[in-house]
Amino acid sequence: MRAWRIPYSTNVERVALALGHKGIEVEWVDVDPRDRSEVARISGQELVPVLEDDDGRIVADSTAIIRHLEERVPSPPLFPRQPARRAELLVFLEWFDRTWKRPPNAIEGEYRRPAPDEARIERLGRAIQGSLALFEELLGGRDFLWGDAFSAADCSAFPFLKYAVLWDEGDDERFHRILRDWLRPDGGYPAVRAWIERVDVRPRA
């Protein structure tokens, strides 16, 4: 397998965690963020990650790649075997991408405007901060987001929520600074902080 990536990409880290969990070796192709022409040529769009499977199949979008890896290498699993629980996890993945990520994306959009709406940024930022309470409840009494076993939910959420605790000084992405600035546990949310530390030591491809 080959996969295309750029530095510090949250979506690339999702796939790296999934690959590491399954013990799948991959050849990484590093892409210059300023020139994504190769990614566009291969996949028809410019976003990473993009995976090329051993049979030549091209898969784009981090969630689609994780689902593809589950089909190709079912064990160890990233999705529950029970159909209802699997469906619930798919709903969570959709919610995280379509709903949870909306406020930080909107804040980034505000900062691109000549005159950002600071009041709107504050409201959106409070929504990001408030989501920590939801994850704190979700992690009550268990090690991972979907129970006692690592799953696609952890792959999906960790690269974003980790900014509550972790920061790489070489990371200059504005989107990540937004997450760092608003995901402030301020000494609270012990279950979230422990989960971040727990997932951070897991293998990555």
N, C-alpha and C positions, 0 to 999 in steps of 0.2 A: 504494500500500500504506500501511496504518497499523499502528502497533505500540504497545502499551502497556508502560510501563516505570516502575520506581522507581529512585531514586538508588543507585548503588554495587552494583546487583544483578549477581552473577557470571553468572547465566543470561542476563540481558539483554545483557551484554558478549559472550557467545558469539554471539548473533544479530547484534549490531552488527559484529563481526569478519566474519561470513559475508556480511552485506550489503555491507560495505566492499570485501571481496575481489571480489565480483561486480559492484560498481559500481551497485547498486540503490538508488534513492532511496526514502526512507520518511518518512512523517509520524509523528513520535513524539508520543504522548499521555502526559504525565506524570501519574502516579497518586500520591496521598497514601498512604503506607504504612499510615496509620491508618484509611483509608476505601477499601476495595477493592470497593465495591459495584458500580461500573461494570464492573470486570473480571469480577465474578461474573455480572452481567447479560449480558454479551457472550458469555462462554465457559463458564459453568456452574461455575466454580471461581475461586479467588482468587489464584492464582500468576501471576507475570509471568515472561517476556514472553508476550503474546498478539498474534498477527498477524492482521490482516484483509487478505486478498488483494484484488486489483482486482475480482475476480468476486464478492466478498462472502463468500468462504469464510473461516471462522475456524479458526485453528490455534493450539493451546496446547502448551506444553512446548518447551524450547529445542532439544532434539535433533530433535523432530518438525518444528519450524520449519526447521531447517537442511536436513533431508532434503527438505522441501517446496520450499525455495528451489532446491535442486539440480535437482529435477524441472522447475521453472518456468524456470530460467535455467541450463542445463547448463554454460555456458562463461563465465568460466574455472571449471574444476571444483574441487570440494572433496572428491570421492570418486574413487578409481581407476576407470578404465574396465574393467579386467579383473575379471570376476565374483568370482574367488577373492580378489583383493586387496580388493575392495569389501566382501566378506563379512568378511574379517579386520578391516577398519576398523570395521565395525558391531559386531563382538565387542568391540573396544577401547572404543568409546563406551559399550556396555552395562557393561563391566567398570568403567570409570571412575565411572559413575553409581551402580552397585549395590554395588561393592566399595570402590573408593578413597575415596569420599565417606562411607563408613560411620563410620570413626573420628572425623572432625571433627563429624559430626552427633551421634554418641553423646556426645562431650564437651559439646556444647552442651546436650544433654538432661540431663547430670549437673549442669550449672550451674543448671538450672531447679529442681533438687530442693532441699528445705530443708537437707539435709546432703550435699553432693556427695561421692562416693567418690573421694578424691584418689589412691588407689593405682590405681584403674581409669583415671582421667584420665591418669596417668603412662604406663600401658601403652598406652593409645590414642594418646597423643601421640608415644610412641616409634615406633609404627607409621607415623604420618604422616611423622616425620623419616626413618625408614628407607626410605620410598618414593622419596626423592630419588636413592638409589643406582640404583634401577631405571630412572628416567628418564635418569640420567647415562649408563647403558649404552645405552639406546634411542637417545640422541642422538649416540652415538659415530660420528664420521666423516660426519655429515650435518647439514643445517641445520634440519630440521623433524622432528617426531615420526614422520611416515610416509614419510620420504625427503627428497629435495631440493626438493620442492614443498610449499607451504602447503596444509593440508588441514583437514577437519572435526575431525581429532584435535587439531590446534593450537587451533582454535576452542573445543573442549570443555575442554581441560585448562588453557590459559593463564590464564583468569580466576581460577582457584584457585591454581595453582602460582606465579603472579606474586608472591604475598605473601612468597615467599622473598627477594625483592629490593625490591619496590615497596610503598610505603605512602602513602596520601593522609590527611593529618591530619584532614580533614573526615569521614572514614569512622569511624562509631562502632558498626558492626555487630559484635556479639559473635562471630558465626561467622567473620568476617574476622580478628578479633583472635586467635582460636584458630589460624587458619592462619598468621598472622604469627608467633605465639609458638613454633609447633612446626616450621614450615618454615624452619629456620635453617641456611643453608649453611655458616656459620662459616669462610668463606674457601675452602671446597671446592666441588665440583661445578661446575667451570668451564663444562662444556657446557650444563648447565641454566641457569646465569646468563647465558651468551651467548644462549641461545635465548629467554629471557625478554626480554632487551633487543632481540633481533631482531623478535620478535612485537609488542612494545610500540609500535614505530614504524609498524606497518602501519595502513592506513586503517580507520576505523570509520564506520558510518553515524551 
